[in-house]
Amino acid sequence: MTEVVNMHQAKSSLSRLVERALAGEDVVIARNGEPLVQLVPLLKKREPRMPGRSKGRIWMAPDFDAMSEDELKDWEGR
């Protein structure tokens, strides 16, 4: 739902309007009933993903996925 507020009202309730915009609502600020600007949240900049950054930092045992006979029976519901 779009909320249209006049400039004077926006000045006195800016914090509330910002919270509503952050929550995903459309907030439009108008002057004399004429829409002028839309209040929208900024997108956070994300650093590009760097594949392989953790290379050499992670160790996995050779038998990490091996199951004992009892675990296998429990897994299969026997």
Secondary structure, DSSP 4 states (H G I P E B T S, - for coil): -EEEEEHHHHHHTHHHHHHHHHTT-EEEEEETTEEEEEE-PPPPP-PPP-TTTTTTT----TTTT---HHHHHHHHT-
